[in-house]
Amino acid sequence: MDDLVRLTSMDRAMLQEASELLAENKPYLSGRLAGLAGRVPDGATNTIERPMSEIIAAEKEFFDKRWYDRSMSYVGTKDEAETPEDIRTEATRQRRRVEKEYGKENLGPYTDFEWGELAGKHAAMRWVLCPDIDWDADWLGDT
């Protein structure tokens, strides 16, 4: 038990912050994170093998990389041309943010195997963050 990390107040704060960030686009995930932040008991059962901040950062990275790859498949298509300008502008801004954060060389293109691995890791992080959700929930792998 000594090698396990206790959920700190910083981890709880990060859960709450992640919940607020997700509230606009993923309200079902947001509510789960907020609930987890408020109900994790203090004491011996309050242990995890990694700091919650690391788990949340990994979920964000997997989401960003999957979103980026999917968004790039629309660049230059008829669908993109029919998308309102403000949405295209925001998508471009977000792609630049992701490129800056992870490095363009780390953002695909992915083989089918690599894409599946990335999707699986992403679903696993969401499953860990939402303990009341069944593993087979359809939305676990959504971007």
N, C-alpha and C positions, 0 to 999 in steps of 0.2 A: 504493500500500500504506500510505502514511502516514495515510490517513483511516480505516483499519480499526482496530477495537478488539481488543486481545489479550484472551484469556480469562484473567481474573484469578483469584487464589486466592479472592476473595470470590464470583466467579461459580461457581467449583467448589463452594464451600461452599453456595451457594444451590441448586445442582443436587442436592447431597446432602440438603439440608433438604427440598426439594420431593419428592424420592424418598421420604423418610421420611413426609411428610404424606400422600402418595398410597398408601402401602403397604397401609393398611387396606382401602380401597375400590377401588383400581385397581392391583393388584399387577403386572400386565403393564407398565403405564406406569412404575411405581416402579422396577422392575428396569432398564428402559431408561435412565432418568435417572441412576441410580446408576452404571451401566456407562459412560455418557458422561462423568460427572464423573471417573471413575478412569482413563479411557483416552485422553483428549484429550492429544496430545503437546505438549511445549513446543517453541517455535521458530517458524519462519516459517509453518508450516501451521496454527498455533494462532491463527487470526484469524477473526473473524466481523464482520459489518457492524453489528451492534448488541450491546450488552452482554447476556450471557446472563440477567442479572437482569431486563432489560426484556422479553425473550422469555417468561420464566417468568411475569412479572407479567401480560403480555397473555393468556397461556393461562389463567391463573387468572381474570382478568376475564371472558373469553368463557365459561368454564365456569360461573362464578357467575351471569352474566346469563341463560344458557340454562336453568340449573337453576331459577333463580327464576321465570322465565316458565312453565316446565312445572309447577312446584310450585303456582303460583297457579291453574292450571287445575283442580286437585283441591280447592281450598278450597270447602267447602259442598256437596260431592258425596257420594253414597252411599259411594263408595270411601273417601273421607276418614273418614266416620263409622265405617267398619268397620276403620280402621287403629288399632292399639294407641295408647293415650294417650301413652306415652313417645315414640313416633315422631312423633306430631302435635306434641308439645311441642318436640321438637328441631327439627322442620321450621320451626315458628314462630320459634324462636330464630335459626335460620340465615337465614330471610327478613329478620328485623330487622337482622341483621349486614350482609347484602347491601344493604339499603335505606340503612343508615347509611354504608356504604363508598362507594356509587356515587350515592346520591340516588335517591329513589323516582321522580322525574321522568325518570330515565335508564334505567328498567327496563321499557320497553314500556308498553302493548301494541305489538307489532311487526306491520307489514304482512308479507305473505308474502315480499316481496322483502327486507325488513330481516332477517327470520328466516333466510332463506337466506344472506344476506351474513354474519350472525353465525356461523352454522354453518360456513360456508366458512372464515372467519378462524380459528375454533377448530380445525378440522381441519388447517389449514395450520400453526398453531403446534405442534400435536401431531406433525405430520410432521417439522418442523424439530427438535424435541426428541428424536425417536426415529429416528436415521439408518438403522437396520437394518430399518425397517418399510417395506413396500411402500405406495405412495401409495394404492392401492385397498383397504387393510386396512379391514375393516368397522367396527372399534372407533374409528377416528380421530375420528368425529363423535359418539360417545356422550357423554351427560352423566351 
